[in-house]
């Protein structure tokens, strides 16, 4: 069984001091790409999803839920694969106004270029999840549009209330894909039961042939307007690379387009996590904010531009990190959120206290807040509780990420870091009044101790271990060819292989401690 250790410490500290962070994944192998969502009807109810491994398996989407603001968390849950040979990645979450939560992710086989973007729904707050619904398939277009899906839901109370929007882009895992490249727009108007899709860009507002992954960051305003920003470089449209914003007031039937800004200056560091973010002010449907990395002052800083007329016109750039300008210390991994009355928080991975100027130095998570009544950001403050040494796992694409939500003047942050020698998911809850709630180590995963023998085998295999609930045997094409379930914790189970052809199979054993998959050969 998972061991639960909960330590709650409440500290009153002066002006954004920091406390001990909380490891909510604590996996033994790998946990990354976290996303947090907060129930709009209950700020104590939060769901976190991330990409992680069980031993000897491909990656799964894992989830946990809290109903008391992070003091205690549910046991670990995971989303089953739509194909046993697939791996999952890129989770994002969104609540509707009824308290249902939707989880978007990709499930795919990078070696055979198959898979899709899927959505699952939970009606009990994230404790259990329904069946996966396909949003867009890898073979829906020659560009294999199944990378970095991003979900948002209309909670405006208007005619499109409950619409689910997902944007996605071409992937990198399938190797080189020829241009043109497009961001993709998907919409469901029936509560996530079915989806339609189309290109988000269009003539005169194309993403183009140069940027292979024109990430589309989307949001829905309080009046129900859908927005998405994507990158573009088409010299006939604009001499310089630009960010384009698309907006729709009719569920994507038609779009209007504007330029956020264009610039010849860009971030060239290949390791920096360069994702950008568009968010909408819940208290003002005309107000949008766009966050990105820039090198205006020589090193990589965090910048913001704002629009107060629904994305038509945009402000000049505001630099948010307040370390000395031009100090040759880079920042990345930006995220931000408005709360319901217009306060704004921004967070990022900061290297001002690192030992050198590169991506590969030690780092911390920092933030800044701007009150709804102010035009200026607060002094920067720490969110993480210590400086985190660099680990080489962070050099791989997608292996770190962060997400924050600001609800009722309370910051809820999740991110991946390697302070304990593993990539785990960390959580911090900070009140803008200075109250900090910290919960340490929710659970410890244990590796299922399962033995499968003999291997190779001619007729039978024995599966030995405690807590076995289900056994699936899968062929090399990903099809389940034999299932044994409701095993009532039998510790030594014999499976006959006489009806199977010779070849390679995978045995997936579901236990009370997780899932283990092993390859076997039938002679």
N, C-alpha and C positions, 0 to 999 in steps of 0.2 A: 504494500500500500504506500501511497505517497505520504511523506512525513510533512506535517504542517507545523511551522514555527512562526508565530505572529508576535511581533514586538511593536507596540504602539508608543510613540513618544510625541508629546505635544509641547512645543517650545514657543514662547513669546520672544521674538527677536526684533531687533531694531531694523526697520526699513529694508526689506528684501534680503535679510540674512539667509543662510542656507543650512539645511539639516541633512541627516543621513538619507540617501535615496533608497528606493525599494526595488529589489530584484523580483519581478513578477513572473519571469520565465524560468530562470535558474536551470536551464537545460545543460546537459553534459556535452552536447556536440555543437549545435549551432541554433541561434534564434536571431532573426533579423526582420527588417522592414515592418516595424510596428505601426499600428493605426488605432486611434482612440476615438470613441463616439460617446456623447453624453445625452441621455434622454431629455428632450426639451420639456417634459412634464415633471421630471424628477432629477435634480442635479446630483443626487447621491447615487444614481444608477448609471454606471459606466460599463462599456464593453471594450476590451482590447483584443485585437487580432494581430497575428504576426506569422511569419514564415519560419518554420523550424523543422528539424529532423527528429524522427525516432530512429533508434539504432538499426542499421542495416537496411534502411528504406530510402526512397526519394523524399523530397521535401513535402510537408503537409502545411495546411493553414491551421494554426492553433488559436484557441480563443479562451478568454476568461472574463468573468463578469463580477462586478461588485454592486451591492445595493446599499452600501453604507459609506460611500465616498472614499473607498480604498482601504478602509480599516481591515476588512476581510474580503477574500476573493473566493470564487467558486473553484472547484476542482478543474483540472485541465480538460478542455474539449478539443476535438479536431474535426475537420471537414473531410469526409471520405473522398477518395479520388473517383472521378467518373470512369476512369480506366485504370486498372491496377498497375499498369506500367507507367502511368503519368506521374509527374511531379507538379506541385502547386506553388504559386508565388503571387506577389503584388496584391495583398488584401487592402480593401478600403471599405469603410462602414458608413451607414447613414440611417438615422431614425426617421420614421414618419410621425405625423401628429398623433397617431393612435398608440404610439409606444412600440410598434413593430420595428424590428431592426433588420436591415438588409446588408449582406456581405457580398462584395464583388471580388473576384479573383480569377487567375488564369490556371487552367489545368491542361498540361500539354506534355508531349514527348518531343524534346528538342532534336532528337536524332532522326525522327521520321516526319518532322514538320507537320504534325497533326495536333489537334487540341482546340480549345475555345476559351472565351471569356464566359464565366458562369456567375449566377447570382443565387444565393440561398437566403431564406427568410426565417426569422425566429419570431414567434408570437409569445414567447415566455421570457423575454428580456435577454436572450442570448444563452440560456441554459441548454437549449436544444435547437437544432436547425433542421429545416425541411429539405426536400429534394432539390438538387441543383437544376436550374433553368438556364439553357443556353442563350447567351446574349448575341454573340457573333463568333463565327467559326473561323479557324485558320484558313480554310479554303473558300471563305466568302469573297476573297479578293486576292489577286496575285501578290499583294504586299503582306499577306499573312497578318491581319490586323489584330493581334492579340497580346500586346504588351502594354503595361502600365495602365490598366483600366482605372478609372476615377469615377466614383459614384456621388451623386447628389440627388436630393428629393425635394420636390416643391411642397413647402409647408405654409404657403401664403394664405390658404383659405379661399383662393379664387377658383376660377373655372378649371384650372389644371392642377388643383390640389391632389397630392399623392403621385403625380407623375415621377417616374424614376429615370434619371439621365445618367448615361455612362459614356465617357470618351475614352478612346484607346488609340494606339499608334502601331506602326510596324515594329517588329522585334529585332534584336541583334543576335539572338541565339541561333537563328536559322542560317547564319552566314550572310553573304552579300545578296541583297535584293536590289534589282535595278529600279531606277526612278521611273515615273514621278512618285514622290512620297506625299502621303496625306494623313491628317488627323481624321479620326472617325467619330461620328455622333450616333449614339444609340438611345432609343427612348421606349419606355413602356408606359402605357396609359391604362393598364388593367391590373395594377398592383404587382407587377413583376412576373405575371404568368407568361407573357410573350414580349418580344422586342422587335423593333424595326431599326434599320441602320442606313446610313448614307455618309458621304464625305462631309466633313465640317467645312473645309475650304472650298473655294469656287473661283471661277474666272475673275481675273484682276486681284484676287485675294488668295492666291495659291501658296501653299507651303513651299513647293518647288522641288528641284532636283538635287539640291546641294546638302540640305540638312536631312539625314536619313531617318531621324526620329523627332518629328515636330510635336513634342509633348503638348497635350491639350489640358490645361488646368481649368476646371469648371466650377461654377457655383450657381445658386438660384437666389435671387433677391426676394425681399419680403413682399414685393408686389407680383411675384411669380415669373419675372423675366429670367430667362436662362442666359448665362454668359460663359464664354470659354476663351482663353488666350492661348495662342500657339505661335511658334517661331516660324519665320519665313525668310527665304533669301532667293528672290527672283529679280535680277537686275532690271528687267523691263518694267517691273512694278515699282521698285524702289532701288536707288543706287546702293544703299546699305542694307545689311540684314535688319529685320524689324520684327517686333512683336505685334501680332494682329489680334484684335478682340472681335469675336462674333457674338451677336445677341439675338434672341428670339423671344417674342411674346406670345407665340402660338405653337408651342411644343416642338419647334424645329421645322415647321412647315416652310417658313421663310426666315432668312437671317439678314441682319444689317451688319456692316463691317466698318471698323475704324482702326487706325494705327495707334498703338500705345506709345511707342517711340521707336526710332531707328538709330543705329550707331555703328561705326566701323570698329569700335572697341569691343572686344569680347574676351571671355575667360578661356585661355588656351591650356591651362593645366589639365592633363588627362586624368588625374586622380580625383580632383575636386568634385564633390557631389553638387552639380550645377542646376538642379531642379529649381523651377520658379513656381510662384503661387499667386492665384487670383482669389480674393475673398470679397464678400459684400457685407456692408454695415447693416446689421439687422434692424437698427433704429432709423435708417434712412435709405430708402430703396434707390436713391440716385447716387449713393456714395459707394465707390469701389476702391480697392487698394491692390496694388500689384507689387510683389516682392521678388527680388532677383539678386544675383551676384554681378558685380562690376569691378573694373580695374581703373576707374577714373583717376585714382590717386596713386597708381603704380602697383599696388598689391590688391588682393581680392577682398572687397568689403561687401556688406549687406546694404542694399538700397531699397527704397520704396518710392513709388509714384502713385498719385491719387487722381480720381475723377469724381466730380460732384454733379455730373450731368449724364449719368448712365453710360459712361465709356466713350463719349464723343471727344472730349478734351481732357488732357492729362497734365498734371503738374510737372515741374522739374524734379530731379532726383533728390531724395533726402538720404544721407548716410546715417545708418542707425547704430552700428558699433562705434563706441566712443574711445577706443584705444588711439594712440597718437597717429595722425595721418601720415601715410608713407613710411610706417615703421617696418615694412617688409614682413608682416605677419598676416597670413591668409585666414579667411573665415569661409565657411560653407554650411550646407545642410540647413537651409533657412526654412522656417515655418511661421505661421501667424494666425491670429483669430480675433474677431470682434466678439464682445459679449452683447447681450440684448439691448443695453442702453448706450452702446457706442464706444465703450472703452476698448482699447486695442493693445494686444500683446504680440511681441515678435521674439522668436528664439532662433538660435543658430549654434553651430559648433565653433568655438573660439580658440585661437592659438596664441593669444597675446602673452601667455605665460609659458609658452613652449620654448624649447632650447634653440630652435633654428627657424628658418623662414619657410620651410617646405611643408607639404601635406603630411609628411611622414613623422612629424614631431608630436609630442604629447598635446592634449587638448582638454577643454572643458565645455560644458553646455552653459551658455549665457542667455540673457534675455533683456528686454526693455519694454516698458509700459507707457502708453500715452492715454491720459484721461480724456473722456469725451469733451471736457471743458477746456482742454489745453491744445496748443499747436505744437508743443515740444514733447519729446520723449524724456522719460526719467533717465537718471544715470543707469548704466548697464549694471546688471546684478547676476550672480551665479545661480544656476538652477542645479547643476551637478554639485556633489559635495566634495569632490577631490579632483586633482589633475590626473588624467587618464593616459597612461603610456600608449604609444602607437603600437599597433599589431598589424602584421602583414595581411591579415584577412580583410582589413579595411581597404586594401587596394583593389579588391574585386568589385565589379559593378553590382550595385544593389545590396551590398553587404552591410550597409548601415543606413539609417533613416530616422526621422523623428516626426512627431505630430503633437500638437497642443490644442487644447480647448479652453477658452475663457468663459466661465459661467458664473454669473452673479459675483463678479469681482474675485473669483477663485481660478487660479491657473492649474490645469491638469496636464502634465507633460509625460510623454513616453519617448524613449529613444533607445538605440542600440549602442553599447560600448563594451570594451574589452578589459575593464579594470581587473577582473579576476582571471584573466587568461583565456576566457571564453567569450564569444559574442552572445550576450544576454540582453533582455529587455528590462529597462529600468523605468521606474515611475516616481514622479514627485508631484505633490499637491501643495500649492502655495497660495495663501490668501493675500490680497493686496493690502490688507490691514496689518500684515506682519505675522499672522498666525500660520504656523507650518505643521502639517500632519504628515508623519512619516511612518510607514509600516515596513518592516524588514523581513525579507525572505518568506514568501507565501508557501512554497512547496519545494520539495526536492524530487526530481525525476529519478527513477531507478530503471535500469536496463532489464528487460524481460530475459530471464535465464531459460532459454528454450534450446533443446537439443533435437536435431532431426537426423536420423540414421536408418539404414545405411545410405550412403550417397557416393557413387551411383547405386541404383537399385533396379532389379528386374521386375519384382511383383509387389512388394510392400515397403512402406516406410513407417518408422516409429517416431512419434512426436512426444517428447517427454518434457514436462515442466508444470509449474503450478499456476492456477488461475486461468487456464485456457478456456475461452468462451466460444471461439469460432475458428475454423480452419478453411481456407480457400486455396485451391490449386488452380493456377493460371497458366495458360499456354504462352508461347513466345509472341503471340499476336495480341495479348492482353485480354483474352476471353477466359472467364471463369469456367472451368470444365468439371469441377467437383467442389462441393461445399459440405462441410459438417458443422452444425451449430447446436446451441443449447447443450453443451457438453458437460455442464454441471461440475466443472473443475476436475475432470478426470486428468490424472497426472501422467498417464502413459496411454496414448491413443495410437492405434494402428490403422493406417489408411492404405487401402488396396489400389494398386496402379495397373492391374491387369487390363482394364478397359481403355487405357491410354496408349497412344502411339509412342514409338521411341522418339526421344528428343529432349529439349530443355524445357523445364517448367519452373515456376516460382511458387513456393509455399508461403502464404501469408497467414500468420497466426495472430489472432486478436486475443489479448490477455487483459487482466485487470491492471497491469502495469504498463500497457502500451501495445504497440504493434511491432512485430518483427517479420521480415521477409528474407527468405533464403532461396538460393537457386539450387535445384536438384536436376539430376540427369536420369532419365528412364532408358534403360538398355532393353 
